[in-house]
Amino acid sequence: MKDSNRRKFLKLGVLAAAAGLASSPARATLSGVLAPERSLAFYNIHTGENLQTVYWAEGGYIPQALNDINHILRDFRNDETKIMAPELLDLLYRLNTVIDARQPFHIISGYRSPATNAMLAARSNGVAKHSMHLDGKATDIRVPGRELIQVRRAALMLRGGGVGYYPNSDFVHVDVGRTRQWQG
């Protein structure tokens, strides 16, 4: 194994082990120690928009990057935005690191307005009336180049919140609520 690959492997191992042992804020801090910058890449499947951005650097969040993320994760049905929880972004960053994603997160759903959530809940038993999407604390994703089950397992290992597995709809739900799991 090349020395640089070995170092990367060891860093990922330390991050994964610490993520399993530490509390949510401690995990976020730990990931910051290992990376001077945190970046995310998104592709919104409904709007066709792409975003690749550094959202955290020099010890803090970058306001314009957060605004750009809020925009791409907006409710595409009515164009409403919400401030997305920074903890969710940090969870996605850690997930991206663990699965070594080489493609952007494909966004199925980010923020949902109350009207959109009510409409979806009326159509399906699988939509929570008090969804974490309403609070900007959840997103439904898929990752090209990674099996859905890999994304699910990595999200569960991180213990950052709820993980819903929807193999028939081809997405994984991740949120920063209490740790739990389900299959839809």
N, C-alpha and C positions, 0 to 999 in steps of 0.2 A: 504494500500500500504506500503510495506517495506520501511524503511528510505533510504536505498541505491538506491532502484528503484525510489523513489520520487526525490532524488537528481539528478539522471540521467535524469529523465523526465524534471525536472526544467532546467537543463543545456541545454538539447536539445531544450526546448522551448525558452530559451534566445538566443541560437545560431540561431534558425530559425527566430525569430523576428528580431534580429539584421541583419541577412543576407538579409532580405527583405528591410531594411532601409538603409543599408550602401553601399558605393561604393565598387567595386571589390577589390581594395587593402585593404580597411578597413575590408572587410569580411575575407580576408585571414589572416590578423593580428588577428582579433577576434577569428578565429578558433584556432590559435596558442596559444592564451591566455588560452583557455579552455583545450588544450591538450599539454603537454610538448613534446610529440612525435606525428608525423603524419605517419601513415602506410597505405599501399595499398596492395591489393592482386589481381592478375590477372591470368586468364587462357586464353591462345590464342587458339581459337577453330581450327585454321588452322595448327598449329605446335604441339599442345598438350603440350606446355610448361606452367609451373606454376611459379609464382613468388609471394612471400610474403615478403615485405621489409619495413623497417622504412626508409623513404626518407627525413625526416626533424626531427632534434633534436637539443637541446642546442642552439636554436635561428637561425639555418641555415639548408640549404639543404646539403645532404650527397652525394658528387660527385659519389662514386661507386654505390650507390642506384639509382641515376639518370641514370647512364650508363646502369644499369640492366633494368630499366624501358624503356629506349630508345630501348634496344635490343628486349624486348618482344613486344613492340608496332611497331616494324619495318615493312616495306613492305615485307610481307612473299613471295611475288611472285618473288622478285629479291634480297632479303636479304639486301636491303639498309636501313640504319638507318638515323634518323634525331634527333637533340636535341628537345625533346618535351618541350613545354612551361610549366614552373613551375606553371603558373596560371591554366593550365588545370589539373595538378595533384592536386592542391589545390581545384579546383572545384570538382573533383572526390572524394577527401577526404571528403568534406562537404556533397556531395550527399550520400556517404556511411554512414556518421553519421546520416543524416536525415532519411534515409530509414532503418537504422539499419540492413544493409546487413550482413548476416552470411556466405555468400559464396563469392568467388572472382568475380570480374567483368569478364564476358566473353567478350573477345575482338573479334569483328567481323572485325573491321578495325581501325588501328591507323594511323601511317604515311603512306602516299601514294607517291611514286615517280611520277615525271611528266609522265613517260611512262605508269605506271599503271593507273594513273588518266585519261589519254587520252584514253586508251583502254576501261576503264569502261564508260567514257562519250560517246564513240562511240556506246556502247551497250545499254545505258539507258539514257532517258531524265532526270532522277532523280539525275544525278551526275553533280555537278557544275564544269565548266571548270577551275575555280579559287578557288577550294575547300580549306577550312581551313586545311584539311588533308595534303595538300602539304607543309604547314608551320609548321606542328607539333603542331597545335592548336585545333585539333578535334579528337574525337574517337567515334566509333559506338559500343554500349555495350548492353548487357542484364544482368540481375542479377537473378540467380536461387533463387527461393523462394520468389520472388517479382513479382507481376503482372507488365507487361510492362507499363500499364497506371499509376501505382504508381510511377514508375521511372520517367516517363514523368512529372507528376504533381510535384514531388519533384524538378526536374531539373528546371522547370518553376518558382517555388517558389523561388529558389536561385538566379534567375536573373543574372547568371554568363556569359551569352552569348546566342548563338543560340541553340535551341532544335528542333530537327526533330523527328517526331514520325512515325515509319514504322511498323504498326501492322502486315501487311501481310508478312513482312520479319523478324519479331520478333526481332527488335532492336530499340534503341533510340540513336540518334546522339546528342552529346553535344560538344560545342565548346566555345572558349573564345573570339569570335568576338562580334559584336554588339548584343544586346538583340533582339531576334526575334524568331518566331516559325513557323513551317510548318508541314504538314503531307504528307507522300509519299505513 
